Every structure is written in C-alpha cells, then in structure tokens.
Amino acid sequence: MAMADKKIYLAGLSNLLRKPWPENRTVNIVFHGHSVPSGYFANSHVDTFNAYPHIVHQKLKERFPFAVINIIVTAIGGEDSVSGAKRFSKDVLCHRPDLVLIDYGLNDRKFDHNTVICAWKQMVKEAKEYGSFVILLTPTWDISVFDPNQEYGKPLRQIAEIIRTIASEEEVGLVDSFNAFEKAVSSGIPPESLLSWVNHPNRQGHQIVANEIISWFPF
C-alpha cells in the first residue's frame, strides 16, 4: 500500500472547483486538529488570517476563481487526536466535507503509539466511509526539534513517522509539514524564524504548510 498519488487524488475535486455557475456547487473543506490550524500564535493570540487554513482559502480562490469554497475549522487549541476522534462525527462530518485535513501531531506525544494510531485511523475510517477525501498532516516544528537537551525532537519525529505510515496504509493524502520545515531549515532559514511561540508557527511557518496543501490540487 502507498499513500495517495498527489497527481490524481484530488483531480476530481479540482475539476469541480473549476466549474462555473450553474455547474458548480459549494465545496466544503474541514481543518480538524489542535492549536496550529486553530490559528494560535504567541500568548494565546489567535491570528486567523495568518494561519494556514485561511492562506489555503486565499490560494484556492486564486487558482479557482469560479469556485464556492467553505473553509471550516473544527480545531480546538490544546486538543489531541483521542479527543478529536471522539467528536469527529458530530463536529466534522456534520459539515458534509468534501475534504478533511487532520493535524494533531504536536499534542499526541503524551500517548503511547498504539493509542495515537487507533485515534487517527478511526478518523480516517469515518471520513472515508462518509465519502470525504482525507489529507493527514505531520506536525510543524516546535523548539524541541532544535534543542539538543530534548534529543532534537525525537518524540515529535516519531509521531511524524507514525502519521506517514498511517497515510500509506490508509492510502490517503499526506502533507509532511515536519519534512517541509526540515527542508526550509536545511536551505538556510533559521528555525526560530518559523515560530511565533515555542510550539506555534508564525506566518512564514504557516505559509510553508499552506504551500504543501495547495500542491495536492492539480492545475
């Protein structure tokens, strides 16, 4: 098994987004997760319009000017995948999503790996049974990734690898935010310049994630 093919997975959805009235319809995209998709920056400030769900909305409208797109954020600051899975049907599927993106990696380090796997797979299963496309996100960085006293983010790297494995096993999409941050830093960007807080990206960090998401929508 392999994760979904980026060239074709959302091709049908992209074709729908291209259609003008009266052939078009509203497309619902749900962002489910924790504080990062919620838009939390520093000191509990919620900067919605600089968070990646809003950036994705803007980029999609630039690419698909005829589309009617609902961006729905069901994320809750501080939440983990176990809690997110419990409310998935009530809070996510009620919006009739065409696409669901799930981002809980930062807050899942407190659980054993089997618990994390079960929670993520439950959400994927429910979304697929409903008929939604699914994209999983590996975590964005926090300060542990460049702190030698925390073994350079070893637990976060492990969670990222679990999410990659789930995406492959479930044959859904993957936005590898962790890897995208790693590439940015390898290119010479200081890691702290991507964060607004110890565990929250700034606009530049959110932009990196948004670019990865947009790459799933074929021209």
N, C-alpha and C positions, 0 to 999 in steps of 0.2 A: 504494500500500500504506500501511497505517496500523497503529500498534500496537494490540494487543488492546483491546477495549472493556471497561472496568472493570466495567460493569454486568452483563455476561454471561459474561466469560471464565472465571471460577471459579464460575459459578452451579451447575453440576452437582456440583462438588466440595463446595460449601456445602450443597447438598441432601443429599449423602451424610453430611456431618458432622452434620446434624440428625437422622438416623435413630437410633432407639433399638435396643437389642438385641431380637430377634436379626437385625434387618435391617441392622445396621451392620457395619462391618469396620474394621480398623486403617488409618489414613491416614498415609502416610509423607511428611514434608516435609523436604527436604535443603537446608541452607545451605552453599554452596560458595564459597570465597574466601580472603581473607587474614586479617590480624590483627584486623580490626574484627569480623567475625562470629565469629572465634575467641574474642573476649571480652577481648583485651588492653587494659588501661588504662595506667597510668603505671608506669614502672620494671619492665616485663615482668610485672607482676601481672595474672593472668587472673581477671577478675571475672565469671564465667559468668552468675550470676543477675541481673546488671545489664546484660547485653548483649542486643541486640535479638532474637536467636533465642529466648531464654528469655522475654523480655517478650511476644513474639508468641504463644508457647505459652500463657502465662497468659491473654492476651486471647482467644485462640481458645477456651479452655476456659470462659471466662465466657460467651461467645456461644453455644457449642455444648456444653452440659453432658452430652449423651449420647455425645459423640464419644470415640473412642480414637485419640489422635494421637501419633505418634512424631516428635519433633523431632531430626533427625540433623545434626550439624555436622561437615562434612568439610573445613572451612577449616584452613589452616596459616599461622601467623604468618610474614610476610616473603615469602610466595609471590606470584607474578604469574600472569596468565592463561595464559601459554605453558606453564608448569609445570602449572597446574591443568587445562589441556586434555589434557595427556599422560596424566594419571591419572583422567580423568573416567569412563571406562567401568569401570575397576577399583574406584574408590573411591566413586563416586556411584551409577551405575546398578545396582550390586550390591545396593543397598538398596531396589530396586523403588520408586522415588519417584513419588508422585502429583504432586508439585510440586517444582521445583528453583528456588532463588534463587541468583543469581550476583553476587558483589561483589568485583571485583579492581581497580577504577579507581585507587585510591591508588597501587598499585605498578606500574602499566602505563606511567607517564610515561617510563621508561627506553627504551622500544621505539619504533620508527617506527610510524606509524599503521596501515600495512598489516598489520604483524605482529599488532597488537592486534586488528584487525578479523578476521583469519583465526582467531585463537585463540578469540575469543568466538563467532564463527559456527560453529566446529567443535563447541563445547559445546552450543550451541542445537540444531544439527542432530542430534547424538546423542540429546539429551533428547527432541526431538520424534519421532524415529524410534522411540524406546522407548515413547512414548505419554504422556510427562510434560508437564504444564503447565510453563511457564517464565516467571519474572519476573527481569528484569535490573535491577541497582541502579547508579545513578550514584554517584560517590564522595561520602562525607561530607567535610567540610572539614578542612583542616589549616592551619597558621599561614601558609602561602604565600598563602592567599586574602585575608588582611587585612594583608599585608606589602608595602608599595609597592616595596621593593627586589627583590621577586620578581614584579613586574608583576601583583600581585593575583591570583596563582594561575592565570595564563594557561594553562600546560600542563595543569593539572587541569581547567580549564574546557573545554579542547579534548577531553580524554578523556571528559568528561561528554557532550559533544555527539556524539561517536562512538557512545557507548552508546545514546543516544536514537535515533540513526539506525538502529543495528542492530535495536533493538526494533521500529521501524516497518517496516523491510524484512522482518524475520522474522515480523511480526505476533504478537509475544508481549507479555507484560506489562512495564511499566516502573514502578519505584519511583525517583522522581527525588529522591534524598537531597540532592544538591547544591542543587537548587532549593528544597527544603524548608528547608534551613539558611539559604539566602538570604532566604526569606520570614520566618523567625524573627528574623534579624538586622535586617531591614527594619522589623519590628514593634517594635524597641527592645531586643531581647535582646542583650547584649554577646557578640560571637563567642567570646571566650575562655571564657565561662561554659558553652559547649557541649563543651569539650575537657578531657580529663584529662591529656593529653600533647600534644606538638607535632603528632601525627598520629592520635591516638586520641580518639574521643568519650568523654564521661562519661555517666552515667546519663541526664541530660537530652537529650544528643545521640542516644543510642540510642533513647530514647523517641520522638523525632521520626521516626526511621526505622521503628520498630515501628508507629506510627500510620499511616504511609503504606502499609505492607504490609497491615495489617488492613483498610484501605479497599478492598482488592481482593476481600474476602469479603462478598458481599451478605447483608443481614439476611434 
